[in-house]
């Protein structure tokens, strides 16, 4: 049985992205009844190495008249695994004829997805996240419920390195609830294209195609008149060199005015965040007359005026504007039979002895302090560092959020007995 499972995994292969469309929420599908919830299982073509981020957007609304009852379409992701996901549509009043959703699954930690599928009561809401290099955010309407004419607009405000706010505007009491996703990414992951309002059937301009990317259309505004009939479809036309989309409707009623944010979502990024590199190191060994007035050790980061001379661990964030960091390590020799062993990350693309500076310096009778001065180059992004000091070592570890999250030691200094 174990062999069979491994064989299946090997046959399917590990995937990093996948996409498709949920079309099972339709009266044309035998057995479809969403009054008490209808669940559809979508299988990926292979297995992800990690649980992917799942992004949804509506591609077809076909909601019935409100003459007798009001349409409510609540979406819920029941489960998300390495090999599939289950999605559930609930429509208590059975006024949903069809509701299609495009989906995208991507295994990348530079992407964050916030699900707010049932915002009730409807109000502006703030969220926090843990990636200071997030630069872009899109909000997309996913679920909706109404009992008459309505208008709703979603927007992102106050995007910082740790939080954002989703504003819900222009709604009235006919809007029963709203559900949405917030998609956050680094500059490398998300590229904004357009944010276009339409009051009638619409065909977008042609946009140059982008390699290794998904073209996504996200509704951030819907306005519906008194008919209560919402029939709206978005269709994407992907060519070899250009891409565009159109919105259309059918049947009775009027066109539901809307606003669509288009963007590229990149699933293969070739310029990852890299650890800081030490490009020069200088060591000074001195005999200080007043060393008894100084701490046993000290770590200094000059550009941020950070000084650590006690045992402990803390996380700090280095601003993206800082691309050069000067670090000073001070060690007071307690005796002659001590040495300082230091390692600094020198070359991210190297291996073996070329990757790090590996230095040893000894205490002896003519010196009682050892000072290490290291200069580091850094990329133009936020640097997440963890500083750890013990009675016999100093460590600086940099957290790197790329496709996966890694922890890279950029400095390690230990105080050893000879």
C-alpha beads as a LAMMPS data file, in Angstrom:
LAMMPS data file: protein, C-alpha beads

418 atoms
417 bonds

1 atom types
1 bond types

-500.0 500.0 xlo xhi
-500.0 500.0 ylo yhi
-500.0 500.0 zlo zhi

Masses

1 110.0

Atoms # bond

1 1 1 0.000 0.000 0.000
2 1 1 2.856 2.388 0.867
3 1 1 4.621 1.466 -2.383
4 1 1 1.436 2.170 -4.322
5 1 1 1.129 5.637 -2.738
6 1 1 4.749 6.470 -3.563
7 1 1 4.243 5.269 -7.123
8 1 1 1.235 7.561 -7.533
9 1 1 3.213 10.516 -6.159
10 1 1 6.095 9.803 -8.532
11 1 1 3.767 9.402 -11.507
12 1 1 1.912 12.639 -10.825
13 1 1 5.048 14.637 -10.085
14 1 1 5.505 17.722 -7.922
15 1 1 3.823 20.835 -9.295
16 1 1 4.249 24.489 -8.310
17 1 1 1.181 26.029 -9.983
18 1 1 -2.130 25.039 -11.508
19 1 1 -5.344 26.677 -12.716
20 1 1 -8.853 25.846 -13.842
21 1 1 -12.524 26.726 -13.500
22 1 1 -15.231 25.543 -11.112
23 1 1 -18.289 24.919 -13.314
24 1 1 -20.172 22.465 -11.078
25 1 1 -22.290 25.218 -9.481
26 1 1 -24.910 25.137 -12.203
27 1 1 -28.469 23.933 -12.795
28 1 1 -27.051 22.072 -15.803
29 1 1 -25.149 19.734 -13.465
30 1 1 -27.187 16.738 -12.328
31 1 1 -27.900 16.843 -8.593
32 1 1 -26.917 20.482 -8.121
33 1 1 -28.800 21.957 -5.172
34 1 1 -27.093 24.650 -3.121
35 1 1 -29.916 25.433 -0.709
36 1 1 -28.156 23.595 2.115
37 1 1 -24.714 23.829 0.533
38 1 1 -23.235 22.080 -2.492
39 1 1 -19.594 20.983 -2.412
40 1 1 -17.341 20.395 -5.395
41 1 1 -13.953 18.655 -5.251
42 1 1 -11.259 19.906 -7.645
43 1 1 -8.191 17.700 -8.161
44 1 1 -4.836 19.161 -9.084
45 1 1 -2.925 17.500 -11.988
46 1 1 -0.154 16.541 -9.554
47 1 1 0.919 17.066 -5.973
48 1 1 2.250 20.297 -4.523
49 1 1 5.239 20.157 -2.188
50 1 1 3.487 22.610 0.152
51 1 1 -0.122 23.685 0.603
52 1 1 -0.628 26.208 -2.239
53 1 1 -2.254 29.622 -2.117
54 1 1 -5.697 29.435 -3.751
55 1 1 -7.045 32.457 -5.622
56 1 1 -10.617 32.680 -6.925
57 1 1 -12.535 35.091 -9.095
58 1 1 -16.052 34.901 -10.562
59 1 1 -16.255 34.224 -14.288
60 1 1 -20.053 33.866 -14.509
61 1 1 -22.964 35.192 -12.458
62 1 1 -26.432 33.854 -13.256
63 1 1 -28.618 34.901 -10.339
64 1 1 -32.432 34.842 -10.536
65 1 1 -35.062 37.524 -9.952
66 1 1 -35.716 38.824 -6.447
67 1 1 -39.497 38.871 -6.896
68 1 1 -40.038 36.041 -4.427
69 1 1 -36.759 35.660 -2.550
70 1 1 -33.323 37.195 -2.694
71 1 1 -30.171 35.621 -4.167
72 1 1 -27.409 34.741 -1.737
73 1 1 -24.187 33.082 -2.911
74 1 1 -21.843 32.177 -0.072
75 1 1 -18.524 30.614 -0.990
76 1 1 -16.430 28.558 1.414
77 1 1 -13.141 26.703 0.925
78 1 1 -13.899 23.515 2.851
79 1 1 -10.408 22.033 2.502
80 1 1 -7.156 22.691 0.691
81 1 1 -4.531 19.940 0.457
82 1 1 -1.467 19.075 -1.609
83 1 1 -3.578 17.274 -4.227
84 1 1 -7.018 18.943 -4.283
85 1 1 -9.418 21.430 -2.773
86 1 1 -13.089 21.373 -1.860
87 1 1 -15.227 24.443 -2.420
88 1 1 -18.790 24.915 -1.193
89 1 1 -21.586 27.156 -2.477
90 1 1 -24.557 27.871 -0.217
91 1 1 -27.660 29.644 -1.562
92 1 1 -30.418 29.410 1.090
93 1 1 -33.199 30.698 -1.183
94 1 1 -32.283 28.664 -4.286
95 1 1 -32.029 31.726 -6.496
96 1 1 -28.676 30.806 -8.050
97 1 1 -28.852 29.273 -11.535
98 1 1 -25.102 29.171 -12.174
99 1 1 -21.992 30.563 -10.550
100 1 1 -18.610 29.840 -12.143
101 1 1 -15.264 30.617 -10.551
102 1 1 -11.822 30.636 -12.079
103 1 1 -9.144 29.360 -9.691
104 1 1 -5.365 29.580 -9.452
105 1 1 -3.180 27.552 -7.091
106 1 1 0.420 28.687 -6.563
107 1 1 3.091 27.445 -4.168
108 1 1 4.970 30.625 -3.305
109 1 1 5.491 32.297 0.070
110 1 1 5.776 35.749 -1.550
111 1 1 2.037 35.501 -2.106
112 1 1 -0.539 36.002 0.668
113 1 1 -4.269 35.314 0.322
114 1 1 -6.778 36.606 2.880
115 1 1 -10.230 35.011 2.700
116 1 1 -13.194 37.034 3.957
117 1 1 -16.054 35.010 2.536
118 1 1 -18.885 36.201 4.794
119 1 1 -18.539 39.805 5.935
120 1 1 -21.682 40.444 7.963
121 1 1 -22.252 43.050 9.238
122 1 1 -20.780 44.868 6.279
123 1 1 -18.075 47.308 7.336
124 1 1 -14.540 48.445 6.655
125 1 1 -12.038 45.936 8.047
126 1 1 -8.287 45.882 8.684
127 1 1 -5.898 42.925 8.455
128 1 1 -2.319 42.195 9.452
129 1 1 0.194 40.009 7.630
130 1 1 3.793 38.846 8.048
131 1 1 5.906 39.843 5.071
132 1 1 7.367 43.365 5.140
133 1 1 8.233 43.187 1.433
134 1 1 4.586 43.053 0.368
135 1 1 4.063 46.003 -1.986
136 1 1 0.808 45.332 -3.805
137 1 1 -2.712 44.241 -2.899
138 1 1 -5.916 43.528 -4.818
139 1 1 -9.383 42.967 -3.395
140 1 1 -11.812 40.798 -5.364
141 1 1 -15.540 40.216 -4.801
142 1 1 -16.200 36.479 -4.383
143 1 1 -19.608 36.090 -2.717
144 1 1 -22.647 38.331 -2.582
145 1 1 -26.196 38.455 -1.250
146 1 1 -28.878 41.059 -1.982
147 1 1 -32.612 41.722 -1.773
148 1 1 -33.007 44.618 -4.193
149 1 1 -31.016 47.161 -6.158
150 1 1 -27.559 47.734 -4.722
151 1 1 -24.118 49.121 -5.376
152 1 1 -20.929 48.075 -3.645
153 1 1 -17.305 49.108 -4.158
154 1 1 -14.286 47.560 -2.448
155 1 1 -10.908 49.276 -2.215
156 1 1 -7.549 48.853 -0.479
157 1 1 -6.219 51.656 1.706
158 1 1 -3.413 52.100 4.219
159 1 1 -1.195 49.342 2.807
160 1 1 1.933 49.192 4.991
161 1 1 4.633 46.586 5.563
162 1 1 2.461 44.890 8.195
163 1 1 -1.212 45.730 7.554
164 1 1 -3.917 46.960 5.200
165 1 1 -7.541 48.082 5.262
166 1 1 -10.384 47.002 2.972
167 1 1 -12.971 49.749 2.546
168 1 1 -16.555 48.832 1.657
169 1 1 -18.247 51.828 0.034
170 1 1 -21.552 52.846 -1.577
171 1 1 -23.648 50.032 -0.188
172 1 1 -27.239 50.178 1.102
173 1 1 -29.487 47.917 3.192
174 1 1 -30.359 45.817 0.125
175 1 1 -26.883 44.332 0.293
176 1 1 -27.234 41.392 2.690
177 1 1 -23.573 40.375 2.837
178 1 1 -20.348 40.536 0.864
179 1 1 -17.505 38.042 0.519
180 1 1 -14.068 38.781 -0.917
181 1 1 -10.430 37.764 -1.189
182 1 1 -7.425 40.012 -0.686
183 1 1 -4.398 39.044 -2.779
184 1 1 -1.059 40.416 -1.584
185 1 1 2.323 40.049 -3.228
186 1 1 5.767 41.495 -3.731
187 1 1 6.609 43.623 -6.761
188 1 1 8.026 40.509 -8.398
189 1 1 4.766 38.560 -8.019
190 1 1 2.039 41.093 -8.908
191 1 1 1.941 43.578 -11.789
192 1 1 -1.016 45.948 -12.005
193 1 1 -2.535 46.401 -15.468
194 1 1 -5.824 48.340 -15.417
195 1 1 -8.798 49.213 -13.229
196 1 1 -11.714 49.791 -15.619
197 1 1 -15.373 50.649 -14.990
198 1 1 -18.003 49.605 -17.512
199 1 1 -21.694 50.523 -17.816
200 1 1 -22.363 48.275 -20.820
201 1 1 -20.902 45.197 -22.464
202 1 1 -17.207 45.835 -22.736
203 1 1 -14.116 44.622 -24.575
204 1 1 -10.772 45.563 -23.052
205 1 1 -7.674 46.733 -24.910
206 1 1 -5.103 44.118 -25.831
207 1 1 -2.277 43.861 -23.312
208 1 1 1.201 42.441 -23.991
209 1 1 1.420 38.893 -22.660
210 1 1 3.753 38.236 -19.745
211 1 1 5.651 34.971 -19.469
212 1 1 5.070 32.551 -16.583
213 1 1 2.109 34.623 -15.404
214 1 1 -1.650 34.394 -15.022
215 1 1 -3.874 37.178 -16.331
216 1 1 -6.541 37.816 -13.680
217 1 1 -9.714 39.891 -13.698
218 1 1 -10.959 40.846 -10.239
219 1 1 -14.328 42.522 -9.620
220 1 1 -14.093 45.336 -7.078
221 1 1 -17.431 46.997 -7.876
222 1 1 -20.894 45.719 -8.835
223 1 1 -24.003 47.846 -9.269
224 1 1 -27.393 46.264 -9.978
225 1 1 -30.745 47.878 -10.727
226 1 1 -34.272 46.981 -9.653
227 1 1 -34.604 43.898 -11.860
228 1 1 -32.591 41.862 -9.376
229 1 1 -31.317 39.684 -12.216
230 1 1 -27.544 39.428 -12.274
231 1 1 -26.261 37.848 -15.486
232 1 1 -22.633 38.735 -16.071
233 1 1 -19.772 36.847 -17.673
234 1 1 -16.074 37.608 -18.096
235 1 1 -14.139 35.845 -20.843
236 1 1 -10.354 36.007 -21.213
237 1 1 -8.724 35.647 -24.626
238 1 1 -5.100 34.575 -24.246
239 1 1 -2.897 34.716 -27.325
240 1 1 0.797 34.077 -27.838
241 1 1 1.740 37.746 -27.558
242 1 1 -1.382 39.580 -26.318
243 1 1 -4.296 39.043 -23.950
244 1 1 -7.630 40.773 -23.398
245 1 1 -11.051 40.147 -21.874
246 1 1 -14.674 41.062 -22.352
247 1 1 -17.750 41.314 -20.130
248 1 1 -21.180 40.342 -21.424
249 1 1 -24.723 39.549 -20.290
250 1 1 -27.798 37.730 -21.619
251 1 1 -31.567 37.416 -21.075
252 1 1 -33.789 40.050 -19.495
253 1 1 -32.774 42.842 -17.173
254 1 1 -30.021 45.400 -17.595
255 1 1 -26.237 45.205 -17.583
256 1 1 -24.782 45.198 -14.075
257 1 1 -22.308 48.050 -13.951
258 1 1 -18.951 46.908 -12.637
259 1 1 -15.311 47.706 -12.163
260 1 1 -12.566 45.193 -12.848
261 1 1 -8.960 45.299 -11.652
262 1 1 -6.723 43.359 -14.029
263 1 1 -3.272 42.181 -13.009
264 1 1 -0.545 39.702 -13.803
265 1 1 0.189 37.057 -11.196
266 1 1 3.654 35.634 -11.753
267 1 1 4.248 32.012 -10.764
268 1 1 7.933 31.766 -11.712
269 1 1 10.242 34.471 -10.337
270 1 1 13.899 34.600 -11.352
271 1 1 15.133 37.354 -9.021
272 1 1 14.791 36.064 -5.440
273 1 1 15.588 37.923 -2.248
274 1 1 19.187 37.162 -1.224
275 1 1 21.060 37.209 2.063
276 1 1 23.313 40.127 2.897
277 1 1 26.926 39.589 1.821
278 1 1 30.013 40.644 3.750
279 1 1 32.431 42.280 1.315
280 1 1 35.110 43.332 3.761
281 1 1 36.122 42.431 7.308
282 1 1 38.744 44.021 9.554
283 1 1 39.981 42.756 12.916
284 1 1 41.558 44.938 15.581
285 1 1 43.277 43.448 18.656
286 1 1 44.102 45.896 21.439
287 1 1 45.129 46.209 25.035
288 1 1 42.610 48.540 26.673
289 1 1 43.372 50.009 30.069
290 1 1 39.664 50.536 30.854
291 1 1 38.366 47.160 29.633
292 1 1 37.084 46.362 33.131
293 1 1 34.488 49.098 32.615
294 1 1 33.124 47.476 29.437
295 1 1 30.757 44.514 28.937
296 1 1 32.028 41.002 28.225
297 1 1 30.859 41.347 24.596
298 1 1 28.918 43.771 22.414
299 1 1 27.169 43.747 19.043
300 1 1 26.641 47.027 17.193
301 1 1 24.724 47.749 13.974
302 1 1 25.771 51.293 13.195
303 1 1 23.204 52.311 10.561
304 1 1 20.268 51.662 12.906
305 1 1 22.026 52.595 16.152
306 1 1 21.470 49.132 17.561
307 1 1 23.590 47.921 20.506
308 1 1 23.286 44.503 22.169
309 1 1 25.459 43.457 25.118
310 1 1 23.152 41.150 27.075
311 1 1 22.126 37.533 26.560
312 1 1 18.888 37.016 24.621
313 1 1 17.232 36.929 21.199
314 1 1 15.220 39.505 19.293
315 1 1 13.941 40.121 15.771
316 1 1 14.571 43.425 14.019
317 1 1 13.619 44.907 10.666
318 1 1 16.152 46.797 8.586
319 1 1 14.589 49.433 6.328
320 1 1 14.705 48.882 2.573
321 1 1 16.608 52.153 2.137
322 1 1 19.636 50.665 3.912
323 1 1 21.837 48.818 1.428
324 1 1 25.084 49.003 3.434
325 1 1 25.307 47.712 6.987
326 1 1 28.339 48.126 9.250
327 1 1 28.554 45.584 12.079
328 1 1 30.947 45.717 15.008
329 1 1 31.641 42.804 17.368
330 1 1 33.534 43.555 20.581
331 1 1 34.919 40.801 22.804
332 1 1 36.756 41.235 26.096
333 1 1 39.262 38.450 26.701
334 1 1 38.750 36.949 30.181
335 1 1 42.063 35.040 29.935
336 1 1 44.848 34.106 27.546
337 1 1 43.408 30.689 26.758
338 1 1 40.515 32.024 24.667
339 1 1 40.003 32.496 20.935
340 1 1 37.352 34.102 18.744
341 1 1 36.107 32.095 15.763
342 1 1 34.011 34.074 13.267
343 1 1 32.103 33.253 10.093
344 1 1 30.509 35.817 7.742
345 1 1 28.423 35.138 4.649
346 1 1 30.611 36.293 1.766
347 1 1 29.105 34.959 -1.469
348 1 1 25.541 33.692 -1.948
349 1 1 26.350 31.965 -5.230
350 1 1 29.515 30.257 -4.000
351 1 1 30.161 27.050 -2.113
352 1 1 32.767 25.662 0.245
353 1 1 35.493 28.001 1.443
354 1 1 34.453 30.669 -1.078
355 1 1 31.052 31.093 0.524
356 1 1 32.134 32.431 3.925
357 1 1 34.892 34.282 5.696
358 1 1 36.239 31.826 8.273
359 1 1 38.541 33.548 10.777
360 1 1 40.274 32.741 14.077
361 1 1 41.862 35.197 16.500
362 1 1 43.500 34.427 19.836
363 1 1 43.708 36.267 23.117
364 1 1 47.209 36.586 24.626
365 1 1 49.165 38.598 27.132
366 1 1 49.622 41.745 25.059
367 1 1 45.921 42.153 24.125
368 1 1 42.698 41.963 26.085
369 1 1 40.072 42.949 23.488
370 1 1 39.227 41.723 19.994
371 1 1 37.139 43.891 17.631
372 1 1 35.637 42.653 14.381
373 1 1 34.368 45.217 11.852
374 1 1 32.318 43.757 8.992
375 1 1 30.665 45.587 6.089
376 1 1 27.650 44.038 4.387
377 1 1 25.933 44.782 1.088
378 1 1 22.149 44.376 1.068
379 1 1 19.380 44.421 -1.523
380 1 1 16.819 47.209 -1.705
381 1 1 14.197 45.490 0.420
382 1 1 13.289 45.032 4.048
383 1 1 15.741 42.781 5.889
384 1 1 14.317 40.570 8.643
385 1 1 17.077 39.714 11.107
386 1 1 17.175 37.703 14.306
387 1 1 19.966 38.648 16.730
388 1 1 20.862 35.932 19.227
389 1 1 23.484 36.319 21.937
390 1 1 24.628 33.721 24.461
391 1 1 27.483 33.708 26.964
392 1 1 29.797 32.311 24.294
393 1 1 28.385 33.329 20.872
394 1 1 26.699 35.957 18.692
395 1 1 24.523 34.975 15.730
396 1 1 22.684 37.006 13.097
397 1 1 20.184 35.084 10.977
398 1 1 18.319 36.613 8.029
399 1 1 14.838 35.387 7.104
400 1 1 14.318 35.198 3.335
401 1 1 10.789 34.898 1.965
402 1 1 10.910 33.576 -1.584
403 1 1 9.094 30.579 -3.042
404 1 1 9.938 29.004 0.292
405 1 1 11.022 30.643 3.542
406 1 1 14.654 30.056 4.486
407 1 1 16.841 31.175 7.373
408 1 1 20.384 32.185 6.361
409 1 1 23.143 32.769 8.919
410 1 1 25.007 35.887 7.820
411 1 1 27.228 36.189 10.919
412 1 1 28.326 33.735 13.569
413 1 1 30.943 34.546 16.209
414 1 1 31.828 32.166 19.021
415 1 1 34.159 32.566 21.991
416 1 1 36.063 29.325 22.577
417 1 1 38.545 27.805 24.966
418 1 1 41.884 27.080 23.372

Bonds

1 1 1 2
2 1 2 3
3 1 3 4
4 1 4 5
5 1 5 6
6 1 6 7
7 1 7 8
8 1 8 9
9 1 9 10
10 1 10 11
11 1 11 12
12 1 12 13
13 1 13 14
14 1 14 15
15 1 15 16
16 1 16 17
17 1 17 18
18 1 18 19
19 1 19 20
20 1 20 21
21 1 21 22
22 1 22 23
23 1 23 24
24 1 24 25
25 1 25 26
26 1 26 27
27 1 27 28
28 1 28 29
29 1 29 30
30 1 30 31
31 1 31 32
32 1 32 33
33 1 33 34
34 1 34 35
35 1 35 36
36 1 36 37
37 1 37 38
38 1 38 39
39 1 39 40
40 1 40 41
41 1 41 42
42 1 42 43
43 1 43 44
44 1 44 45
45 1 45 46
46 1 46 47
47 1 47 48
48 1 48 49
49 1 49 50
50 1 50 51
51 1 51 52
52 1 52 53
53 1 53 54
54 1 54 55
55 1 55 56
56 1 56 57
57 1 57 58
58 1 58 59
59 1 59 60
60 1 60 61
61 1 61 62
62 1 62 63
63 1 63 64
64 1 64 65
65 1 65 66
66 1 66 67
67 1 67 68
68 1 68 69
69 1 69 70
70 1 70 71
71 1 71 72
72 1 72 73
73 1 73 74
74 1 74 75
75 1 75 76
76 1 76 77
77 1 77 78
78 1 78 79
79 1 79 80
80 1 80 81
81 1 81 82
82 1 82 83
83 1 83 84
84 1 84 85
85 1 85 86
86 1 86 87
87 1 87 88
88 1 88 89
89 1 89 90
90 1 90 91
91 1 91 92
92 1 92 93
93 1 93 94
94 1 94 95
95 1 95 96
96 1 96 97
97 1 97 98
98 1 98 99
99 1 99 100
100 1 100 101
101 1 101 102
102 1 102 103
103 1 103 104
104 1 104 105
105 1 105 106
106 1 106 107
107 1 107 108
108 1 108 109
109 1 109 110
110 1 110 111
111 1 111 112
112 1 112 113
113 1 113 114
114 1 114 115
115 1 115 116
116 1 116 117
117 1 117 118
118 1 118 119
119 1 119 120
120 1 120 121
121 1 121 122
122 1 122 123
123 1 123 124
124 1 124 125
125 1 125 126
126 1 126 127
127 1 127 128
128 1 128 129
129 1 129 130
130 1 130 131
131 1 131 132
132 1 132 133
133 1 133 134
134 1 134 135
135 1 135 136
136 1 136 137
137 1 137 138
138 1 138 139
139 1 139 140
140 1 140 141
141 1 141 142
142 1 142 143
143 1 143 144
144 1 144 145
145 1 145 146
146 1 146 147
147 1 147 148
148 1 148 149
149 1 149 150
150 1 150 151
151 1 151 152
152 1 152 153
153 1 153 154
154 1 154 155
155 1 155 156
156 1 156 157
157 1 157 158
158 1 158 159
159 1 159 160
160 1 160 161
161 1 161 162
162 1 162 163
163 1 163 164
164 1 164 165
165 1 165 166
166 1 166 167
167 1 167 168
168 1 168 169
169 1 169 170
170 1 170 171
171 1 171 172
172 1 172 173
173 1 173 174
174 1 174 175
175 1 175 176
176 1 176 177
177 1 177 178
178 1 178 179
179 1 179 180
180 1 180 181
181 1 181 182
182 1 182 183
183 1 183 184
184 1 184 185
185 1 185 186
186 1 186 187
187 1 187 188
188 1 188 189
189 1 189 190
190 1 190 191
191 1 191 192
192 1 192 193
193 1 193 194
194 1 194 195
195 1 195 196
196 1 196 197
197 1 197 198
198 1 198 199
199 1 199 200
200 1 200 201
201 1 201 202
202 1 202 203
203 1 203 204
204 1 204 205
205 1 205 206
206 1 206 207
207 1 207 208
208 1 208 209
209 1 209 210
210 1 210 211
211 1 211 212
212 1 212 213
213 1 213 214
214 1 214 215
215 1 215 216
216 1 216 217
217 1 217 218
218 1 218 219
219 1 219 220
220 1 220 221
221 1 221 222
222 1 222 223
223 1 223 224
224 1 224 225
225 1 225 226
226 1 226 227
227 1 227 228
228 1 228 229
229 1 229 230
230 1 230 231
231 1 231 232
232 1 232 233
233 1 233 234
234 1 234 235
235 1 235 236
236 1 236 237
237 1 237 238
238 1 238 239
239 1 239 240
240 1 240 241
241 1 241 242
242 1 242 243
243 1 243 244
244 1 244 245
245 1 245 246
246 1 246 247
247 1 247 248
248 1 248 249
249 1 249 250
250 1 250 251
251 1 251 252
252 1 252 253
253 1 253 254
254 1 254 255
255 1 255 256
256 1 256 257
257 1 257 258
258 1 258 259
259 1 259 260
260 1 260 261
261 1 261 262
262 1 262 263
263 1 263 264
264 1 264 265
265 1 265 266
266 1 266 267
267 1 267 268
268 1 268 269
269 1 269 270
270 1 270 271
271 1 271 272
272 1 272 273
273 1 273 274
274 1 274 275
275 1 275 276
276 1 276 277
277 1 277 278
278 1 278 279
279 1 279 280
280 1 280 281
281 1 281 282
282 1 282 283
283 1 283 284
284 1 284 285
285 1 285 286
286 1 286 287
287 1 287 288
288 1 288 289
289 1 289 290
290 1 290 291
291 1 291 292
292 1 292 293
293 1 293 294
294 1 294 295
295 1 295 296
296 1 296 297
297 1 297 298
298 1 298 299
299 1 299 300
300 1 300 301
301 1 301 302
302 1 302 303
303 1 303 304
304 1 304 305
305 1 305 306
306 1 306 307
307 1 307 308
308 1 308 309
309 1 309 310
310 1 310 311
311 1 311 312
312 1 312 313
313 1 313 314
314 1 314 315
315 1 315 316
316 1 316 317
317 1 317 318
318 1 318 319
319 1 319 320
320 1 320 321
321 1 321 322
322 1 322 323
323 1 323 324
324 1 324 325
325 1 325 326
326 1 326 327
327 1 327 328
328 1 328 329
329 1 329 330
330 1 330 331
331 1 331 332
332 1 332 333
333 1 333 334
334 1 334 335
335 1 335 336
336 1 336 337
337 1 337 338
338 1 338 339
339 1 339 340
340 1 340 341
341 1 341 342
342 1 342 343
343 1 343 344
344 1 344 345
345 1 345 346
346 1 346 347
347 1 347 348
348 1 348 349
349 1 349 350
350 1 350 351
351 1 351 352
352 1 352 353
353 1 353 354
354 1 354 355
355 1 355 356
356 1 356 357
357 1 357 358
358 1 358 359
359 1 359 360
360 1 360 361
361 1 361 362
362 1 362 363
363 1 363 364
364 1 364 365
365 1 365 366
366 1 366 367
367 1 367 368
368 1 368 369
369 1 369 370
370 1 370 371
371 1 371 372
372 1 372 373
373 1 373 374
374 1 374 375
375 1 375 376
376 1 376 377
377 1 377 378
378 1 378 379
379 1 379 380
380 1 380 381
381 1 381 382
382 1 382 383
383 1 383 384
384 1 384 385
385 1 385 386
386 1 386 387
387 1 387 388
388 1 388 389
389 1 389 390
390 1 390 391
391 1 391 392
392 1 392 393
393 1 393 394
394 1 394 395
395 1 395 396
396 1 396 397
397 1 397 398
398 1 398 399
399 1 399 400
400 1 400 401
401 1 401 402
402 1 402 403
403 1 403 404
404 1 404 405
405 1 405 406
406 1 406 407
407 1 407 408
408 1 408 409
409 1 409 410
410 1 410 411
411 1 411 412
412 1 412 413
413 1 413 414
414 1 414 415
415 1 415 416
416 1 416 417
417 1 417 418
